[in-house]
Amino acid sequence: MDSFLAALWVGREGRVIGVDMTPEMLDRSRSMAARLGLDNVEFREGLIEDVPVEDGWADVVISNGVINLCPDKIGVYRQIYRVLRPGGRMTVADICLERPVPEEALHDIDLWTG
Ligand SMILES: C[S@@+](CC[C@H](N)C(=O)[O-])C[C@H]1O[C@@H](n2cnc3c(N)ncnc32)[C@H](O)[C@@H]1O
């Protein structure tokens, strides 16, 4: 969803690259882009621990519910720094914890699902 909104925001001269590790999400995203007639967005298969985007390419990096799934957060932030141009920005809409989760809460599925 974020990639489609970004594609609208950047306009016809801008470009958006969406990255996901699953072929299913990539198929879904590509067919949605085609249905919406968005030709300034492309989807690449890859891990955000090794983003398939060249150095300094992006003005903005967005994560919506992805960084929080990755154990190697420092590695992911290094990748974000690598792909951002100098002065670029990132925006994150992820679950963040400021203190350790108690053991009993870790195993309570109702606390982790909507
Ligand atoms: C909660 S969904 C968020 C999807 C997207 N933000 C949206 O609005 O549709 C998490 C997505 O992250 C992908 N993902 C999880 N870990 C990843 C990783 N290390 N590298 C690339 N994609 C990953 C999953 O395949 C899944 O499609």
The ligand as an SDF file (V2000), in Angstrom:
LIG
                    3D

 27 29  0  0  0  0  0  0  0  0999 V2000
    3.3440   -6.6930    7.8490 C   0  0  0  0  0  0  0  0  0  0  0  0
    3.7100   -6.9410    6.1310 S   0  0  0  0  0  0  0  0  0  0  0  0
    3.8440   -5.2400    5.6220 C   0  0  0  0  0  0  0  0  0  0  0  0
    3.5190   -5.0810    4.1840 C   0  0  0  0  0  0  0  0  0  0  0  0
    3.4580   -3.6490    3.6140 C   0  0  0  0  0  0  0  0  0  0  0  0
    4.0540   -2.6510    4.4390 N   0  0  0  0  0  0  0  0  0  0  0  0
    2.0320   -3.2800    3.2650 C   0  0  0  0  0  0  0  0  0  0  0  0
    1.5650   -2.2370    3.6810 O   0  0  0  0  0  0  0  0  0  0  0  0
    1.3730   -4.0460    2.5600 O   0  0  0  0  0  0  0  0  0  0  0  0
    5.3720   -7.4800    6.2360 C   0  0  0  0  0  0  0  0  0  0  0  0
    6.0090   -7.8020    4.8850 C   0  0  0  0  0  0  0  0  0  0  0  0
    7.4080   -7.7980    5.0980 O   0  0  0  0  0  0  0  0  0  0  0  0
    8.0030   -8.8330    4.3440 C   0  0  0  0  0  0  0  0  0  0  0  0
    9.2740   -9.1270    5.0020 N   0  0  0  0  0  0  0  0  0  0  0  0
    9.4620   -9.5940    6.2610 C   0  0  0  0  0  0  0  0  0  0  0  0
   10.7650   -9.6710    6.5600 N   0  0  0  0  0  0  0  0  0  0  0  0
   11.4330   -9.2390    5.4420 C   0  0  0  0  0  0  0  0  0  0  0  0
   12.8040   -9.0910    5.1200 C   0  0  0  0  0  0  0  0  0  0  0  0
   13.7590   -9.3930    5.9950 N   0  0  0  0  0  0  0  0  0  0  0  0
   13.1330   -8.6180    3.9030 N   0  0  0  0  0  0  0  0  0  0  0  0
   12.1580   -8.3080    3.0000 C   0  0  0  0  0  0  0  0  0  0  0  0
   10.8400   -8.4200    3.2420 N   0  0  0  0  0  0  0  0  0  0  0  0
   10.4750   -8.8900    4.4600 C   0  0  0  0  0  0  0  0  0  0  0  0
    6.9720   -9.9460    4.3730 C   0  0  0  0  0  0  0  0  0  0  0  0
    7.1450  -10.8100    3.2760 O   0  0  0  0  0  0  0  0  0  0  0  0
    5.6490   -9.1740    4.3200 C   0  0  0  0  0  0  0  0  0  0  0  0
    5.1870   -9.0320    3.0040 O   0  0  0  0  0  0  0  0  0  0  0  0
  1  2  1  0
  2  3  1  0
  2 10  1  0
  3  4  1  0
  4  5  1  0
  5  6  1  0
  5  7  1  0
  7  8  2  0
  7  9  1  0
 10 11  1  0
 11 12  1  0
 11 26  1  0
 12 13  1  0
 13 14  1  0
 13 24  1  0
 14 15  1  0
 14 23  1  0
 15 16  2  0
 16 17  1  0
 17 18  1  0
 17 23  2  0
 18 19  1  0
 18 20  2  0
 20 21  1  0
 21 22  2  0
 22 23  1  0
 24 25  1  0
 24 26  1  0
 26 27  1  0
M  CHG  2   2   1   9  -1
M  END
$$$$
